[in-house]
């Protein structure tokens, strides 16, 4: 499963991640950056102290998770 991880710098200098699952995996970098800038400009995500969490886009990466099952219990056995 792939996840899109949008990484932003907060107004106080920290970093915050916005992770989205079940996304298209062939998004264009320019379009993703544009949307991240729109999120930042909206200013609607703030922490409990009123600090903007997504003040500046830093990067966007796809993360692929691989699950390797060791065992699975069968129901009723």
The first five atom37 places (N, CA, C, CB, O) and aatype in JSON, in Angstrom:
{
  "aatype": [20, 20, 20, 20, 20, 20, 20, 20, 20, 20, 20, 20, 20, 20, 20, 20, 20, 20, 20, 20, 20, 20, 20, 20, 20, 20, 20, 20, 20, 20, 20, 20, 20, 20, 20, 20, 20, 20, 20, 20, 20, 20, 20, 20, 20, 20, 20, 20, 20, 20, 20, 20, 20, 20, 20, 20, 20, 20, 20, 20, 20, 20, 20, 20, 20, 20, 20, 20, 20, 20, 20, 20, 20, 20, 20, 20, 20],
  "atom_mask": [
    [1, 1, 1, 1, 1],
    [1, 1, 1, 1, 1],
    [1, 1, 1, 1, 1],
    [1, 1, 1, 1, 1],
    [1, 1, 1, 1, 1],
    [1, 1, 1, 1, 1],
    [1, 1, 1, 1, 1],
    [1, 1, 1, 1, 1],
    [1, 1, 1, 1, 1],
    [1, 1, 1, 1, 1],
    [1, 1, 1, 1, 1],
    [1, 1, 1, 1, 1],
    [1, 1, 1, 1, 1],
    [1, 1, 1, 1, 1],
    [1, 1, 1, 1, 1],
    [1, 1, 1, 1, 1],
    [1, 1, 1, 1, 1],
    [1, 1, 1, 1, 1],
    [1, 1, 1, 1, 1],
    [1, 1, 1, 1, 1],
    [1, 1, 1, 1, 1],
    [1, 1, 1, 1, 1],
    [1, 1, 1, 1, 1],
    [1, 1, 1, 1, 1],
    [1, 1, 1, 1, 1],
    [1, 1, 1, 1, 1],
    [1, 1, 1, 1, 1],
    [1, 1, 1, 1, 1],
    [1, 1, 1, 1, 1],
    [1, 1, 1, 1, 1],
    [1, 1, 1, 1, 1],
    [1, 1, 1, 1, 1],
    [1, 1, 1, 1, 1],
    [1, 1, 1, 1, 1],
    [1, 1, 1, 1, 1],
    [1, 1, 1, 1, 1],
    [1, 1, 1, 1, 1],
    [1, 1, 1, 1, 1],
    [1, 1, 1, 1, 1],
    [1, 1, 1, 1, 1],
    [1, 1, 1, 1, 1],
    [1, 1, 1, 1, 1],
    [1, 1, 1, 1, 1],
    [1, 1, 1, 1, 1],
    [1, 1, 1, 1, 1],
    [1, 1, 1, 1, 1],
    [1, 1, 1, 1, 1],
    [1, 1, 1, 1, 1],
    [1, 1, 1, 1, 1],
    [1, 1, 1, 1, 1],
    [1, 1, 1, 1, 1],
    [1, 1, 1, 1, 1],
    [1, 1, 1, 1, 1],
    [1, 1, 1, 1, 1],
    [1, 1, 1, 1, 1],
    [1, 1, 1, 1, 1],
    [1, 1, 1, 1, 1],
    [1, 1, 1, 1, 1],
    [1, 1, 1, 1, 1],
    [1, 1, 1, 1, 1],
    [1, 1, 1, 1, 1],
    [1, 1, 1, 1, 1],
    [1, 1, 1, 1, 1],
    [1, 1, 1, 1, 1],
    [1, 1, 1, 1, 1],
    [1, 1, 1, 1, 1],
    [1, 1, 1, 1, 1],
    [1, 1, 1, 1, 1],
    [1, 1, 1, 1, 1],
    [1, 1, 1, 1, 1],
    [1, 1, 1, 1, 1],
    [1, 1, 1, 1, 1],
    [1, 1, 1, 1, 1],
    [1, 1, 1, 1, 1],
    [1, 1, 1, 1, 1],
    [1, 1, 1, 1, 1],
    [1, 1, 1, 1, 1]
  ],
  "atom_positions": [
    [[0.85, -1.18, 0.0], [0.0, 0.0, 0.0], [0.89, 1.24, 0.0], [-0.97, 0.0, 1.23], [1.88, 1.3, 0.73]],
    [[0.54, 2.21, -0.81], [1.3, 3.46, -0.86], [0.56, 4.56, -0.12], [1.57, 3.87, -2.32], [-0.67, 4.66, -0.18]],
    [[1.33, 5.37, 0.56], [0.83, 6.53, 1.28], [1.58, 7.75, 0.75], [1.01, 6.37, 2.83], [2.78, 7.68, 0.48]],
    [[0.88, 8.87, 0.62], [1.52, 10.11, 0.23], [1.76, 10.91, 1.51], [0.65, 10.92, -0.8], [0.82, 11.24, 2.23]],
    [[3.03, 11.22, 1.77], [3.42, 11.96, 2.98], [3.78, 13.38, 2.56], [4.61, 11.26, 3.71], [4.79, 13.59, 1.89]],
    [[2.96, 14.34, 2.97], [3.21, 15.75, 2.7], [3.88, 16.34, 3.94], [1.89, 16.52, 2.35], [3.33, 16.27, 5.04]],
    [[5.06, 16.9, 3.76], [5.84, 17.38, 4.9], [5.91, 18.91, 4.83], [7.27, 16.76, 4.91], [6.28, 19.49, 3.81]],
    [[5.55, 19.53, 5.94], [5.5, 20.99, 6.04], [6.35, 21.48, 7.21], [4.04, 21.47, 6.21], [6.56, 20.76, 8.19]],
    [[6.83, 22.71, 7.08], [7.47, 23.37, 8.21], [6.4, 24.18, 8.92], [8.67, 24.28, 7.74], [5.62, 24.89, 8.28]],
    [[6.36, 24.08, 10.23], [5.42, 24.84, 11.03], [5.94, 26.27, 11.22], [5.19, 24.15, 12.4], [7.13, 26.53, 11.02]],
    [[5.07, 27.17, 11.61], [5.46, 28.56, 11.82], [6.49, 28.7, 12.93], [4.23, 29.4, 12.15], [7.25, 29.68, 12.95]],
    [[6.53, 27.75, 13.85], [7.5, 27.81, 14.94], [8.8, 27.07, 14.62], [6.89, 27.23, 16.21], [9.67, 26.92, 15.48]],
    [[8.95, 26.59, 13.37], [10.18, 25.94, 12.94], [10.15, 24.42, 12.98], [11.29, 26.41, 13.77], [11.05, 23.78, 12.43]],
    [[9.16, 23.82, 13.61], [9.05, 22.36, 13.65], [8.54, 21.83, 12.32], [8.11, 21.92, 14.8], [8.29, 22.59, 11.39]],
    [[8.39, 20.52, 12.24], [7.84, 19.93, 11.04], [6.58, 19.13, 11.37], [8.88, 19.04, 10.35], [6.44, 18.59, 12.47]],
    [[5.69, 19.07, 10.4], [4.46, 18.29, 10.53], [4.24, 17.51, 9.24], [3.24, 19.21, 10.84], [4.57, 17.97, 8.15]],
    [[3.67, 16.32, 9.4], [3.38, 15.44, 8.27], [1.87, 15.34, 8.1], [4.01, 14.04, 8.48], [1.13, 15.24, 9.08]],
    [[1.43, 15.36, 6.87], [0.04, 15.1, 6.52], [0.07, 13.87, 5.61], [-0.65, 16.36, 5.81], [0.45, 13.96, 4.44]],
    [[-0.34, 12.72, 6.16], [-0.24, 11.46, 5.44], [-1.61, 11.07, 4.88], [0.3, 10.34, 6.35], [-2.61, 11.06, 5.59]],
    [[-1.62, 10.76, 3.59], [-2.85, 10.42, 2.89], [-2.72, 9.02, 2.31], [-3.16, 11.45, 1.77], [-1.77, 8.72, 1.58]],
    [[-3.67, 8.15, 2.63], [-3.67, 6.78, 2.14], [-4.57, 6.67, 0.92], [-4.13, 5.79, 3.23], [-5.42, 7.54, 0.68]],
    [[-4.4, 5.61, 0.14], [-5.23, 5.32, -1.03], [-5.25, 6.48, -2.02], [-6.65, 4.99, -0.59], [-6.31, 6.93, -2.45]],
    [[-4.07, 6.97, -2.37], [-3.96, 8.09, -3.3], [-3.5, 7.6, -4.67], [-3.0, 9.15, -2.76], [-2.99, 6.49, -4.81]],
    [[-3.68, 8.44, -5.66], [-3.13, 8.15, -6.98], [-1.61, 8.13, -6.86], [-3.61, 9.21, -8.06], [-1.03, 8.94, -6.14]],
    [[-0.99, 7.2, -7.55], [0.46, 7.07, -7.41], [1.23, 7.69, -8.57], [0.83, 5.62, -7.29], [2.44, 7.54, -8.66]],
    [[0.54, 8.38, -9.45], [1.21, 9.01, -10.58], [0.92, 10.52, -10.61], [0.76, 8.35, -11.9], [0.72, 11.09, -11.68]],
    [[0.91, 11.13, -9.44], [0.66, 12.56, -9.37], [1.91, 13.33, -9.83], [0.27, 12.98, -7.93], [3.03, 12.88, -9.62]],
    [[1.7, 14.46, -10.46], [2.81, 15.29, -10.91], [3.31, 16.15, -9.76], [2.38, 16.18, -12.1], [2.53, 16.69, -8.98]],
    [[4.62, 16.26, -9.65], [5.25, 17.0, -8.55], [4.76, 18.44, -8.49], [6.77, 16.98, -8.71], [4.51, 18.95, -7.4]],
    [[4.63, 19.1, -9.64], [4.18, 20.49, -9.65], [2.77, 20.64, -9.09], [4.23, 21.06, -11.07], [2.48, 21.6, -8.37]],
    [[1.9, 19.69, -9.41], [0.51, 19.73, -8.92], [0.47, 19.51, -7.41], [-0.35, 18.68, -9.64], [-0.27, 20.19, -6.71]],
    [[1.26, 18.55, -6.92], [1.3, 18.28, -5.48], [1.83, 19.51, -4.74], [2.2, 17.04, -5.17], [1.27, 19.9, -3.71]],
    [[2.88, 20.13, -5.26], [3.44, 21.33, -4.63], [2.41, 22.45, -4.6], [4.71, 21.79, -5.37], [2.28, 23.16, -3.6]],
    [[1.68, 22.61, -5.7], [0.64, 23.65, -5.78], [-0.43, 23.44, -4.71], [0.0, 23.65, -7.18], [-0.84, 24.38, -4.04]],
    [[-0.88, 22.2, -4.56], [-1.9, 21.89, -3.56], [-1.35, 22.12, -2.15], [-2.4, 20.43, -3.72], [-2.06, 22.63, -1.28]],
    [[-0.1, 21.73, -1.93], [0.51, 21.98, -0.62], [0.58, 23.47, -0.31], [1.92, 21.36, -0.55], [0.37, 23.87, 0.83]],
    [[0.87, 24.29, -1.32], [0.9, 25.74, -1.13], [-0.49, 26.28, -0.82], [1.46, 26.43, -2.38], [-0.64, 27.22, -0.03]],
    [[-1.52, 25.69, -1.42], [-2.9, 26.09, -1.13], [-3.26, 25.74, 0.32], [-3.88, 25.42, -2.11], [-3.91, 26.53, 1.0]],
    [[-2.85, 24.56, 0.77], [-3.1, 24.15, 2.16], [-2.43, 25.14, 3.1], [-2.58, 22.71, 2.43], [-3.03, 25.59, 4.08]],
    [[-1.2, 25.48, 2.78], [-0.44, 26.41, 3.61], [-1.11, 27.79, 3.64], [0.99, 26.53, 3.09], [-1.25, 28.39, 4.71]],
    [[-1.5, 28.29, 2.49], [-2.1, 29.61, 2.38], [-3.45, 29.7, 3.11], [-2.28, 29.99, 0.93], [-3.82, 30.76, 3.61]],
    [[-4.17, 28.58, 3.16], [-5.48, 28.58, 3.83], [-5.35, 28.85, 5.32], [-6.19, 27.25, 3.61], [-6.23, 29.46, 5.92]],
    [[-4.25, 28.41, 5.91], [-4.0, 28.69, 7.33], [-5.02, 28.11, 8.29], [-3.94, 30.14, 7.53], [-5.2, 28.64, 9.38]],
    [[-5.68, 27.03, 7.91], [-6.74, 26.5, 8.77], [-6.26, 25.44, 9.76], [-7.83, 25.92, 7.91], [-7.02, 25.03, 10.64]],
    [[-5.02, 25.0, 9.63], [-4.5, 24.0, 10.55], [-3.56, 24.65, 11.54], [-3.79, 22.86, 9.78], [-2.45, 25.05, 11.19]],
    [[-4.01, 24.75, 12.78], [-3.19, 25.34, 13.85], [-3.17, 24.4, 15.04], [-3.73, 26.74, 14.26], [-4.11, 23.63, 15.26]],
    [[-2.09, 24.47, 15.81], [-2.01, 23.64, 17.01], [-2.76, 24.32, 18.16], [-0.54, 23.37, 17.41], [-3.37, 25.37, 17.96]],
    [[-2.71, 23.74, 19.33], [-3.48, 24.27, 20.48], [-3.0, 25.65, 20.92], [-3.39, 23.31, 21.65], [-3.71, 26.34, 21.65]],
    [[-1.8, 26.06, 20.48], [-1.27, 27.38, 20.82], [-1.5, 28.4, 19.7], [0.21, 27.29, 21.11], [-1.05, 29.54, 19.79]],
    [[-2.21, 27.99, 18.65], [-2.51, 28.88, 17.55], [-1.39, 29.01, 16.53], [-2.82, 30.21, 18.08], [-1.43, 29.9, 15.68]],
    [[-0.4, 28.13, 16.6], [0.73, 28.15, 15.66], [0.34, 27.39, 14.39], [2.01, 27.54, 16.31], [-0.15, 26.27, 14.46]],
    [[0.58, 28.01, 13.24], [0.27, 27.36, 11.96], [1.12, 26.11, 11.79], [0.5, 28.34, 10.77], [2.35, 26.18, 11.81]],
    [[0.46, 24.96, 11.62], [1.16, 23.68, 11.52], [1.73, 23.45, 10.13], [0.23, 22.54, 11.87], [2.79, 22.84, 10.0]],
    [[1.06, 23.92, 9.09], [1.47, 23.69, 7.72], [1.81, 25.03, 7.06], [0.36, 22.95, 6.92], [1.21, 25.4, 6.06]],
    [[2.78, 25.75, 7.62], [3.11, 27.09, 7.17], [3.88, 27.12, 5.85], [3.92, 27.79, 8.21], [3.69, 28.04, 5.05]],
    [[4.74, 26.11, 5.62], [5.55, 26.11, 4.41], [5.77, 24.68, 3.92], [6.9, 26.8, 4.65], [6.23, 23.84, 4.68]],
    [[5.45, 24.39, 2.67], [5.72, 23.06, 2.12], [7.22, 22.8, 2.08], [5.11, 22.93, 0.71], [8.01, 23.65, 1.68]],
    [[7.61, 21.58, 2.5], [9.02, 21.18, 2.44], [9.22, 20.12, 1.37], [9.5, 20.67, 3.82], [10.07, 20.27, 0.5]],
    [[8.44, 19.04, 1.45], [8.59, 17.95, 0.48], [7.36, 17.06, 0.49], [9.85, 17.11, 0.8], [6.49, 17.16, 1.36]],
    [[7.31, 16.2, -0.51], [6.25, 15.2, -0.62], [6.89, 13.9, -1.09], [5.1, 15.66, -1.6], [7.68, 13.9, -2.03]],
    [[6.53, 12.81, -0.42], [7.11, 11.51, -0.78], [6.03, 10.44, -0.74], [8.28, 11.14, 0.18], [5.09, 10.5, 0.06]],
    [[6.19, 9.46, -1.62], [5.37, 8.26, -1.53], [6.08, 7.29, -0.6], [5.11, 7.63, -2.93], [7.29, 7.11, -0.7]],
    [[5.33, 6.67, 0.29], [5.87, 5.65, 1.18], [5.13, 4.36, 0.87], [5.73, 6.05, 2.69], [3.91, 4.31, 0.9]],
    [[5.9, 3.32, 0.57], [5.3, 2.02, 0.28], [5.52, 1.11, 1.47], [5.89, 1.4, -1.02], [6.65, 0.92, 1.93]],
    [[4.42, 0.55, 1.97], [4.47, -0.35, 3.11], [4.34, -1.78, 2.63], [3.37, -0.01, 4.14], [3.45, -2.1, 1.83]],
    [[5.21, -2.62, 3.11], [5.15, -4.04, 2.75], [4.87, -4.83, 4.02], [6.49, -4.53, 2.08], [5.55, -4.67, 5.03]],
    [[3.86, -5.67, 3.95], [3.52, -6.52, 5.09], [3.97, -7.94, 4.8], [2.01, -6.47, 5.39], [3.63, -8.5, 3.76]],
    [[4.73, -8.51, 5.72], [5.17, -9.9, 5.61], [4.53, -10.67, 6.77], [6.74, -10.01, 5.63], [5.03, -10.62, 7.9]],
    [[3.43, -11.38, 6.49], [2.71, -12.1, 7.53], [3.54, -13.29, 8.02], [1.34, -12.58, 7.01], [4.07, -14.06, 7.23]],
    [[3.64, -13.41, 9.32], [4.35, -14.53, 9.92], [3.42, -15.71, 10.15], [4.99, -14.12, 11.25], [3.78, -16.86, 9.87]],
    [[2.21, -15.42, 10.64], [1.2, -16.46, 10.79], [-0.16, -15.81, 10.96], [1.52, -17.38, 12.0], [-0.26, -14.62, 11.24]],
    [[-1.21, -16.63, 10.77], [-2.58, -16.15, 10.92], [-3.41, -17.27, 11.5], [-3.17, -15.66, 9.57], [-3.46, -18.38, 10.96]],
    [[-4.07, -16.99, 12.6], [-4.95, -17.98, 13.23], [-6.19, -18.18, 12.38], [-5.34, -17.53, 14.67], [-6.8, -17.21, 11.92]],
    [[-6.57, -19.42, 12.18], [-7.8, -19.74, 11.44], [-8.96, -19.7, 12.43], [-7.7, -21.14, 10.74], [-8.83, -20.2, 13.55]],
    [[-10.07, -19.14, 12.04], [-11.26, -19.06, 12.9], [-11.78, -20.47, 13.19], [-12.36, -18.21, 12.24], [-11.89, -21.28, 12.27]],
    [[-12.09, -20.75, 14.44], [-12.67, -22.02, 14.82], [-11.7, -23.17, 14.98], [-13.67, -22.38, 13.83], [-12.13, -24.32, 15.09]],
    [[-10.43, -22.92, 14.99], [-9.45, -23.98, 15.15], [-8.64, -23.8, 16.4], [-8.53, -24.03, 13.96], [-7.77, -24.62, 16.69]]
  ]
}
